[in-house]
Amino acid sequence: MGALRALGVLGLLGMLGTVFLIAAGAATRPTLYVPARSGGWPGWLAGPFEGLGVGITPDRFQTLTLVMVASYVAVLLAARALSGRMLWATIIAAHLVLLLGPPLISQDVFGYLGFARLGVLHGLDPYTHFAAQAPGDPVYPFLGWPFQHSPYGPLFTLGSYALVPLGLAGGLWAFKAIAVAASLGAVALIARAAGDEELSKNPSARVPGAAVGESRGFWTTLSGHSPRWAIAFVGLNPVLLVLAVGGAHNDLLQLLALAAALALTAGAGPRFSDGAAALVAGVGVKVTAGLALPFLLLAPPRGHQPTTRPTAVSGGRAADRRPRVADRRLRVAVGAVLSLALLAVFALIGFGSHAFGFLSAVSEQQRLVATHSIPAETARLVGLRGTPSWWRHCFVAGFVVVLAYALWRTMRGADWRVAAGWSTLALLLSTAWLLPWYAIWPLPLAAVSGDRRLRAATLLFCAYALLIHLPLADPLLSPRRVTCHTRKDCIPHGGHRGNHRVLRRGGGHHDHVHLTGLQVPGDVALDLRW
């Protein structure tokens, strides 16, 4: 017990130390780990760590990331032996460090500001216009995608309008604070959901989790509903910290909505209608939050067992349960439809006839190919030229099969959270437009469900999301051929379908290409390892 606790404390110190060194190192001077440096290096971008002179290089970033991953594994092994206060103190401290650092690995947060300023200051609908149509705005040099329409839902888009009066610097720090608050809120809700599950399965269990008397193997550690383990699994996950919180991504608001749905539907008194409403609110941020909604609608009542071959007695009991199950599903479906209708009214008031323009923008994104998406990597491994449409469609078909099977299993009584988690992973494996911070999407489902296979698969995918940012991945994942070397050379000529380019975005000793001001009218492959 003492050795396990010591291992956990060492892991917590390693997590906090590496987070600080990455944030402070990125703040010292412009590097490829802060893509928004394309707009300059003002003090409000670098943050208060700028004067520490820590510095960071690709090799140092790789070392710190590997130490962080090792520390994370140590914490997971020892989480049940650590106090809740110790875990929460480390999680909060790591979030505050990242809040004070510059936006890491992505320029998306300036995209949020660009869309908001487009609507408020320039009177242009971000669903029908793009930031390049207001090139004089101060946010323009900091943007990574000035020729894209907003793919974000109406709740997030209209909510971001309120931050415009804060100015560019104030808006950035407001979005960073929102990301930190959303992440911490999601972790708290996941802890509550895991605690409710632990109590429902073992009423004598102590909250926030029973103590551990002996060491457990890592595979065994992945099972169970310990709130301590769940908050460590999510709150200290390196992808969530460095990529999502560090980049101030609105995916954390989607994570918060999913965590709220899990908290509302956990334990002995689940409130599925309220959980469905929480997921609909998530759709108002990003449409992908709706993936879990059909699983929640089909979820069986608490205590319902998966359907097996009936006997004379069990068949009668099952027949008695069917009307109750159908009635509950109908009530939840009606509540979900009403919530969606309310969201639609809100969107219509805010954007009129273009209220659902974000769906078209999401469709636009699917024409892009991230170099390290699974379809792109597998296409390269089998010797295909680029990532042909038919190859991407094969992966989409695979996702549809997994989704249909998971929904069928949920109807038969399987845990809706497990089924939704596997479907989310299938979506991430099948999409050609894979951004590394998307790996946080299945974390709440894996944390609360208690399914160790889902947890293991989620951790493996998170490891892949980190690997693509490290120099050691160059021989394994990075294309050896660089098609373009300057911004002008990277613009596909003619925009014909199948006109496939590889755009390098830094990493190792490769030439750097900044995508600010780059229009992508055709299928383009993007190397998003910064």
C-alpha positions as CSV (number, residue, x, y, z in Angstrom):
1,M,0.0,0.0,0.0
2,G,2.8,2.4,0.9
3,A,4.8,1.7,-2.2
4,L,1.7,2.1,-4.4
5,R,0.9,5.4,-2.8
6,A,4.5,6.6,-3.3
7,L,4.3,5.6,-7.0
8,G,1.1,7.7,-7.3
9,V,2.6,10.7,-5.6
10,L,5.6,10.5,-7.9
11,G,3.2,10.3,-10.9
12,L,1.3,13.4,-9.7
13,L,4.6,15.3,-9.3
14,G,5.7,14.2,-12.8
15,M,2.4,15.3,-14.3
16,L,2.5,18.7,-12.8
17,G,6.2,19.3,-13.6
18,T,5.9,18.3,-17.2
19,V,2.8,20.4,-17.7
20,F,4.6,23.4,-16.3
21,L,7.7,22.9,-18.4
22,I,5.7,22.6,-21.6
23,A,3.6,25.7,-20.9
24,A,6.5,27.8,-19.7
25,G,8.7,26.5,-22.5
26,A,6.2,27.4,-25.2
27,A,5.8,30.9,-23.7
28,T,9.5,31.8,-23.8
29,R,9.7,32.6,-27.5
30,P,7.8,31.8,-30.7
31,T,8.0,28.1,-31.6
32,L,6.0,25.7,-33.7
33,Y,4.1,24.7,-30.6
34,V,2.2,28.0,-30.6
35,P,0.9,28.3,-34.2
36,A,-0.7,31.6,-33.5
37,R,2.7,33.2,-33.5
38,S,1.9,33.9,-37.2
39,G,0.2,37.1,-35.9
40,G,3.1,38.2,-33.8
41,W,4.3,37.6,-30.2
42,P,2.5,40.1,-28.0
43,G,2.7,39.7,-24.2
44,W,-1.0,38.8,-24.0
45,L,-0.4,35.8,-26.3
46,A,2.7,34.5,-24.6
47,G,1.4,34.9,-21.0
48,P,3.2,35.5,-17.7
49,F,5.6,32.6,-18.2
50,E,7.4,34.4,-21.1
51,G,10.1,35.9,-18.9
52,L,11.1,32.6,-17.3
53,G,13.4,31.7,-20.2
54,V,12.6,27.9,-20.1
55,G,12.4,27.3,-23.8
56,I,11.3,24.2,-25.7
57,T,12.6,22.2,-28.7
58,P,11.0,19.2,-30.5
59,D,13.3,16.9,-28.6
60,R,12.5,18.4,-25.3
61,F,8.8,18.4,-26.0
62,Q,9.1,14.7,-26.9
63,T,10.9,13.9,-23.6
64,L,8.5,15.9,-21.5
65,T,5.5,14.2,-23.3
66,L,6.9,10.7,-22.7
67,V,7.6,11.5,-19.0
68,M,4.0,12.8,-18.7
69,V,2.6,9.6,-20.2
70,A,4.7,7.5,-17.8
71,S,3.5,9.7,-14.9
72,Y,-0.1,9.3,-16.0
73,V,0.2,5.5,-16.1
74,A,1.7,5.6,-12.6
75,V,-1.2,7.7,-11.3
76,L,-3.8,5.3,-12.9
77,L,-2.1,2.3,-11.2
78,A,-2.2,4.1,-7.8
79,A,-5.3,6.2,-8.1
80,R,-7.3,4.2,-5.6
81,A,-4.6,4.5,-3.0
82,L,-4.4,8.3,-3.4
83,S,-6.6,10.8,-1.6
84,G,-9.3,12.7,-3.5
85,R,-7.8,16.0,-2.3
86,M,-4.4,15.1,-3.7
87,L,-5.8,14.2,-7.1
88,W,-8.0,17.3,-7.3
89,A,-5.2,19.6,-6.2
90,T,-3.0,18.2,-9.0
91,I,-5.8,18.4,-11.6
92,I,-6.7,22.0,-10.7
93,A,-3.0,23.1,-10.6
94,A,-2.3,21.6,-14.0
95,H,-5.3,23.4,-15.4
96,L,-4.3,26.7,-13.9
97,V,-0.7,26.3,-15.3
98,L,-2.2,25.8,-18.8
99,L,-4.5,28.7,-18.4
100,L,-1.4,31.0,-17.8
101,G,0.4,29.6,-20.8
102,P,0.0,30.4,-24.5
103,P,-2.5,28.5,-26.7
104,L,-0.8,25.3,-27.6
105,I,-0.7,23.2,-30.8
106,S,-3.7,25.0,-32.5
107,Q,-5.0,28.3,-33.7
108,D,-8.7,27.3,-33.3
109,V,-9.3,29.6,-30.4
110,F,-8.6,32.6,-32.7
111,G,-11.0,31.0,-35.1
112,Y,-13.7,31.2,-32.5
113,L,-12.9,34.9,-32.0
114,G,-12.8,35.5,-35.7
115,F,-16.3,34.1,-36.3
116,A,-17.6,36.1,-33.3
117,R,-16.0,39.4,-34.5
118,L,-17.3,38.7,-38.0
119,G,-20.9,38.7,-36.7
120,V,-20.7,41.5,-34.2
121,L,-18.2,44.0,-35.7
122,H,-18.7,43.4,-39.4
123,G,-22.3,42.3,-39.6
124,L,-21.5,39.1,-41.5
125,D,-23.1,35.7,-40.7
126,P,-20.3,33.3,-39.9
127,Y,-22.3,30.5,-41.5
128,T,-22.3,32.2,-44.9
129,H,-19.1,34.3,-44.7
130,F,-15.6,33.6,-43.6
131,A,-12.9,35.7,-41.8
132,A,-11.0,36.5,-45.0
133,Q,-13.8,38.7,-45.9
134,A,-12.7,41.0,-43.1
135,P,-8.9,41.0,-43.6
136,G,-8.5,44.3,-41.7
137,D,-9.7,42.8,-38.4
138,P,-6.9,42.5,-35.9
139,V,-7.6,38.8,-35.4
140,Y,-6.9,38.0,-39.1
141,P,-3.1,37.4,-38.8
142,F,-3.6,35.0,-35.9
143,L,-6.1,32.8,-37.8
144,G,-5.3,29.3,-39.2
145,W,-8.4,28.9,-41.3
146,P,-9.6,32.2,-42.6
147,F,-11.4,30.7,-45.6
148,Q,-13.7,28.3,-43.7
149,H,-17.3,28.9,-42.5
150,S,-18.1,28.2,-38.9
151,P,-18.8,24.5,-38.2
152,Y,-19.9,25.3,-34.6
153,G,-23.4,25.1,-33.3
154,P,-25.7,28.1,-32.7
155,L,-25.4,28.0,-28.9
156,F,-21.6,28.3,-29.0
157,T,-21.6,30.8,-31.9
158,L,-24.1,33.2,-30.4
159,G,-22.5,32.8,-26.9
160,S,-19.1,33.7,-28.3
161,Y,-20.6,37.1,-29.5
162,A,-20.7,38.2,-25.9
163,L,-16.9,38.1,-25.7
164,V,-16.3,40.5,-28.6
165,P,-16.5,43.6,-26.4
166,L,-13.5,42.3,-24.4
167,G,-11.2,42.8,-27.4
168,L,-8.8,40.4,-29.0
169,A,-6.6,39.8,-25.9
170,G,-9.6,39.8,-23.5
171,G,-11.5,37.4,-25.8
172,L,-8.6,35.0,-25.9
173,W,-8.2,34.8,-22.1
174,A,-12.0,34.5,-21.7
175,F,-12.0,31.5,-24.0
176,K,-9.1,30.0,-22.1
177,A,-10.9,30.5,-18.8
178,I,-14.1,28.9,-20.3
179,A,-12.0,25.9,-21.5
180,V,-10.5,25.4,-18.0
181,A,-13.9,25.8,-16.3
182,A,-15.6,23.4,-18.7
183,S,-12.8,20.8,-18.3
184,L,-12.9,21.0,-14.5
185,G,-16.7,20.9,-14.5
186,A,-16.7,17.8,-16.7
187,V,-14.2,16.0,-14.4
188,A,-16.4,16.9,-11.3
189,L,-19.5,15.5,-13.1
190,I,-17.7,12.4,-14.1
191,A,-16.6,11.9,-10.5
192,R,-20.3,12.2,-9.4
193,A,-21.4,9.8,-12.1
194,A,-18.8,7.2,-11.1
195,G,-19.6,7.6,-7.4
196,D,-23.3,7.1,-8.1
197,E,-22.5,4.0,-10.1
198,E,-20.3,2.6,-7.3
199,L,-23.1,3.2,-4.8
200,S,-25.7,1.6,-7.0
201,K,-23.7,-1.6,-7.4
202,N,-22.2,-1.6,-3.9
203,P,-24.3,0.3,-1.4
204,S,-21.7,-0.2,1.3
205,A,-19.0,1.5,-0.8
206,R,-17.5,4.7,0.6
207,V,-17.5,7.8,-1.5
208,P,-15.2,8.9,-3.2
209,G,-13.9,5.4,-3.4
210,A,-12.9,2.5,-1.1
211,A,-9.2,2.2,-0.2
212,V,-7.0,-0.3,-1.8
213,G,-5.1,-2.8,0.3
214,E,-2.8,-4.3,-2.3
215,S,-1.3,-3.6,-5.6
216,R,-3.3,-4.3,-8.7
217,G,-2.3,-5.1,-12.3
218,F,-2.9,-2.5,-14.9
219,W,-5.5,-4.6,-16.7
220,T,-7.4,-5.1,-13.4
221,T,-7.0,-1.4,-12.6
222,L,-9.0,-0.5,-15.8
223,S,-12.2,-2.0,-14.4
224,G,-14.6,-0.8,-11.7
225,H,-16.3,2.5,-10.9
226,S,-13.9,4.2,-8.5
227,P,-14.5,8.0,-8.6
228,R,-10.8,8.6,-7.8
229,W,-9.7,6.5,-10.8
230,A,-12.3,8.1,-13.0
231,I,-11.2,11.7,-12.3
232,A,-7.5,10.7,-12.7
233,F,-8.4,8.9,-16.0
234,V,-10.0,12.0,-17.4
235,G,-8.6,15.0,-15.5
236,L,-4.9,14.1,-15.9
237,N,-5.1,12.6,-19.4
238,P,-2.3,14.2,-21.4
239,V,-4.4,14.7,-24.5
240,L,-7.0,16.6,-22.4
241,L,-4.4,18.7,-20.7
242,V,-1.9,19.6,-23.4
243,L,-4.1,19.4,-26.6
244,A,-7.6,20.3,-25.4
245,V,-7.1,22.6,-22.4
246,G,-3.8,23.9,-23.7
247,G,-5.5,24.8,-27.0
248,A,-8.6,26.2,-25.3
249,H,-10.8,24.0,-27.6
250,N,-14.6,24.1,-27.5
251,D,-14.6,20.3,-27.5
252,L,-14.4,20.7,-23.7
253,L,-17.9,22.2,-23.7
254,Q,-19.0,19.2,-25.7
255,L,-17.3,17.0,-23.0
256,L,-19.1,19.0,-20.3
257,A,-22.5,18.3,-21.9
258,L,-21.7,14.6,-22.2
259,A,-20.4,14.4,-18.6
260,A,-23.7,16.1,-17.4
261,A,-25.7,13.5,-19.3
262,L,-23.7,10.7,-17.6
263,A,-24.2,12.3,-14.2
264,L,-27.9,12.7,-14.7
265,T,-28.4,9.1,-15.9
266,A,-26.1,7.3,-13.3
267,G,-27.0,5.6,-10.1
268,A,-30.3,4.2,-8.9
269,G,-32.5,7.2,-9.9
270,P,-31.5,8.1,-13.5
271,R,-33.1,11.1,-15.2
272,F,-32.8,10.1,-18.9
273,S,-34.9,13.0,-20.1
274,D,-32.6,15.6,-18.4
275,G,-29.6,13.7,-19.8
276,A,-31.0,13.9,-23.3
277,A,-31.5,17.7,-22.9
278,A,-27.9,18.0,-21.8
279,L,-26.7,16.2,-25.0
280,V,-28.9,18.5,-27.1
281,A,-27.2,21.4,-25.5
282,G,-23.9,19.8,-26.6
283,V,-25.2,19.7,-30.1
284,G,-25.6,23.4,-29.9
285,V,-21.8,23.5,-29.5
286,K,-20.7,20.8,-31.9
287,V,-22.9,18.4,-33.8
288,T,-20.8,15.4,-32.8
289,A,-22.2,15.6,-29.3
290,G,-25.4,14.1,-30.8
291,L,-23.8,10.8,-31.4
292,A,-24.5,9.6,-27.9
293,L,-28.2,10.8,-28.0
294,P,-29.7,7.7,-29.8
295,F,-28.0,5.4,-27.3
296,L,-29.4,7.3,-24.4
297,L,-32.9,7.1,-25.9
298,L,-32.6,3.4,-26.3
299,A,-31.1,2.8,-22.9
300,P,-33.0,0.2,-20.9
301,P,-34.3,1.0,-17.4
302,R,-31.9,0.5,-14.4
303,G,-31.6,-3.1,-13.5
304,H,-32.7,-4.4,-16.9
305,Q,-30.6,-7.3,-18.1
306,P,-29.5,-7.9,-21.7
307,T,-31.9,-10.1,-23.6
308,T,-31.1,-13.8,-23.6
309,R,-32.9,-16.9,-24.7
310,P,-36.2,-16.8,-22.8
311,T,-37.6,-19.5,-20.5
312,A,-41.2,-19.9,-19.6
313,V,-40.8,-17.8,-16.5
314,S,-38.4,-15.2,-17.9
315,G,-40.4,-14.9,-21.0
316,G,-43.4,-13.8,-19.0
317,R,-41.4,-11.3,-17.0
318,A,-39.8,-9.9,-20.2
319,A,-43.3,-9.4,-21.6
320,D,-44.3,-7.5,-18.5
321,R,-41.3,-5.2,-18.8
322,R,-41.7,-4.4,-22.5
323,P,-44.5,-1.8,-22.1
324,R,-42.6,-0.1,-19.3
325,V,-39.4,0.1,-21.4
326,A,-41.3,1.4,-24.4
327,D,-43.1,4.0,-22.3
328,R,-39.8,5.3,-20.8
329,R,-38.1,5.4,-24.2
330,L,-41.1,7.3,-25.6
331,R,-41.0,9.9,-22.8
332,V,-37.3,10.4,-23.3
333,A,-37.7,10.7,-27.1
334,V,-40.4,13.3,-26.7
335,G,-38.2,15.3,-24.3
336,A,-35.3,15.1,-26.8
337,V,-37.4,16.3,-29.7
338,L,-38.7,19.2,-27.6
339,S,-35.1,20.1,-26.7
340,L,-34.1,19.9,-30.3
341,A,-37.0,22.1,-31.3
342,L,-36.0,24.7,-28.7
343,L,-32.5,24.6,-30.1
344,A,-33.8,25.1,-33.6
345,V,-36.0,28.1,-32.5
346,F,-32.9,29.6,-30.8
347,A,-30.9,29.1,-34.0
348,L,-33.6,30.6,-36.2
349,I,-33.9,33.7,-34.0
350,G,-30.1,34.2,-34.2
351,F,-29.4,33.3,-37.8
352,G,-32.7,33.2,-39.7
353,S,-32.7,31.1,-42.8
354,H,-29.0,30.2,-42.3
355,A,-29.7,28.8,-38.8
356,F,-28.3,25.3,-39.8
357,G,-25.4,26.6,-41.9
358,F,-23.0,24.9,-39.5
359,L,-24.0,21.6,-40.9
360,S,-22.8,22.6,-44.3
361,A,-19.5,23.8,-42.8
362,V,-19.1,20.4,-41.2
363,S,-19.7,18.8,-44.6
364,E,-17.0,21.1,-46.0
365,Q,-14.5,19.9,-43.4
366,Q,-15.1,16.3,-44.5
367,R,-13.5,17.1,-47.8
368,L,-10.2,17.6,-46.0
369,V,-7.8,14.8,-45.2
370,A,-5.6,15.0,-42.1
371,T,-2.3,13.2,-42.9
372,H,-2.4,11.2,-39.7
373,S,-6.0,10.2,-39.8
374,I,-6.4,6.4,-39.9
375,P,-7.8,6.4,-43.5
376,A,-4.8,8.4,-44.7
377,E,-2.2,6.4,-42.8
378,T,-3.6,3.1,-44.0
379,A,-3.9,4.3,-47.6
380,R,-0.2,5.2,-47.5
381,L,0.7,1.8,-45.9
382,V,-1.0,-0.2,-48.7
383,G,0.6,1.9,-51.4
384,L,-2.4,4.1,-52.5
385,R,-1.7,7.5,-54.0
386,G,-3.2,10.0,-51.6
387,T,-6.4,9.0,-49.9
388,P,-9.0,8.3,-52.6
389,S,-12.7,8.9,-51.9
390,W,-13.5,5.3,-52.3
391,W,-11.0,4.4,-49.5
392,R,-12.6,7.0,-47.2
393,H,-16.0,5.6,-48.0
394,C,-14.9,2.2,-47.0
395,F,-14.1,3.5,-43.5
396,V,-17.4,5.4,-43.3
397,A,-19.2,2.2,-44.2
398,G,-17.3,0.4,-41.4
399,F,-18.4,3.1,-39.0
400,V,-22.1,2.7,-40.1
401,V,-21.8,-1.1,-39.5
402,V,-20.4,-0.5,-36.0
403,L,-23.0,2.1,-35.2
404,A,-25.9,-0.1,-36.3
405,Y,-24.6,-3.0,-34.3
406,A,-24.0,-0.9,-31.2
407,L,-27.6,0.5,-31.4
408,W,-29.0,-3.0,-31.8
409,R,-27.0,-4.1,-28.7
410,T,-28.4,-1.2,-26.8
411,M,-31.9,-2.1,-27.7
412,R,-31.2,-5.6,-26.5
413,G,-30.2,-4.3,-23.1
414,A,-26.5,-3.6,-23.3
415,D,-25.0,-0.6,-21.4
416,W,-25.7,2.4,-23.6
417,R,-22.5,4.1,-22.4
418,V,-20.3,1.2,-23.5
419,A,-22.1,1.1,-26.9
420,A,-21.8,4.9,-27.4
421,G,-18.1,4.7,-26.4
422,W,-17.3,2.1,-29.0
423,S,-19.2,4.0,-31.6
424,T,-17.3,7.2,-30.8
425,L,-14.0,5.4,-31.2
426,A,-15.3,4.0,-34.5
427,L,-16.1,7.5,-35.7
428,L,-12.6,8.7,-34.8
429,L,-11.0,5.7,-36.6
430,S,-13.1,6.3,-39.7
431,T,-13.0,10.0,-40.2
432,A,-10.4,11.4,-42.6
433,W,-10.6,14.8,-40.8
434,L,-9.1,13.7,-37.5
435,L,-7.7,16.3,-35.2
436,P,-5.7,15.0,-32.2
437,W,-7.8,16.6,-29.5
438,Y,-10.8,14.7,-30.7
439,A,-9.4,11.8,-28.8
440,I,-11.0,13.2,-25.6
441,W,-14.5,12.5,-26.9
442,P,-14.8,8.9,-25.5
443,L,-13.1,9.7,-22.2
444,P,-16.2,10.3,-20.1
445,L,-18.0,7.2,-21.5
446,A,-15.0,5.0,-20.8
447,A,-14.5,6.5,-17.4
448,V,-18.1,6.0,-16.1
449,S,-19.0,2.8,-17.9
450,G,-16.4,0.7,-16.1
451,D,-15.7,-1.4,-19.2
452,R,-12.0,-2.1,-19.2
453,R,-11.8,-3.0,-22.9
454,L,-13.3,0.4,-23.8
455,R,-10.9,2.1,-21.4
456,A,-7.9,0.3,-22.8
457,A,-8.9,1.2,-26.4
458,T,-9.5,4.8,-25.5
459,L,-6.0,5.0,-23.9
460,L,-4.5,3.5,-27.0
461,F,-6.2,6.1,-29.2
462,C,-5.0,8.9,-26.9
463,A,-1.5,7.5,-27.2
464,Y,-1.7,7.7,-31.0
465,A,-3.0,11.3,-30.7
466,L,0.2,12.2,-28.8
467,L,2.5,10.1,-30.9
468,I,1.9,12.0,-34.1
469,H,3.3,15.2,-32.4
470,L,6.7,13.5,-31.5
471,P,9.8,13.3,-33.7
472,L,10.1,9.6,-33.0
473,A,7.0,9.1,-35.1
474,D,8.7,10.5,-38.2
475,P,9.9,7.1,-39.6
476,L,6.5,5.5,-38.8
477,L,3.9,8.0,-39.8
478,S,5.2,11.0,-41.6
479,P,5.2,11.0,-45.4
480,R,8.7,11.2,-46.8
481,R,7.7,13.3,-49.7
482,V,6.9,17.1,-49.3
483,T,4.9,18.5,-52.1
484,C,5.1,22.2,-51.2
485,H,7.6,24.5,-49.5
486,T,5.9,27.9,-49.5
487,R,2.4,29.2,-49.0
488,K,2.0,29.9,-52.6
489,D,3.1,26.4,-53.7
490,C,0.6,24.9,-51.3
491,I,-2.5,26.3,-52.9
492,P,-4.1,23.5,-55.0
493,H,-4.5,24.8,-58.6
494,G,-7.9,24.5,-60.1
495,G,-9.6,22.9,-57.1
496,H,-10.3,19.7,-59.0
497,R,-11.5,16.7,-57.0
498,G,-8.6,14.4,-56.4
499,N,-6.0,17.2,-56.6
500,H,-4.2,16.0,-53.6
501,R,-1.5,17.9,-51.8
502,V,0.6,17.3,-48.7
503,L,0.9,20.3,-46.4
504,R,3.7,20.3,-43.8
505,R,2.9,22.1,-40.6
506,G,6.2,21.8,-38.9
507,G,7.9,19.0,-36.9
508,G,11.4,17.7,-37.0
509,H,13.6,19.3,-39.6
510,H,10.9,19.7,-42.2
511,D,10.1,23.0,-43.8
512,H,7.3,24.9,-42.0
513,V,4.2,26.0,-43.8
514,H,1.7,28.4,-42.1
515,L,-1.8,27.9,-43.3
516,T,-2.9,31.5,-42.5
517,G,-4.6,32.8,-45.6
518,L,-4.6,29.5,-47.3
519,Q,-7.8,28.5,-49.2
520,V,-8.4,24.8,-49.7
521,P,-11.0,24.5,-52.5
522,G,-10.3,20.8,-53.2
523,D,-9.3,17.6,-51.4
524,V,-6.2,18.5,-49.3
525,A,-4.1,16.4,-47.0
526,L,-2.9,18.3,-43.9
527,D,-0.1,17.3,-41.6
528,L,-1.4,18.6,-38.3
529,R,1.6,17.6,-36.2
530,W,2.9,21.0,-35.2
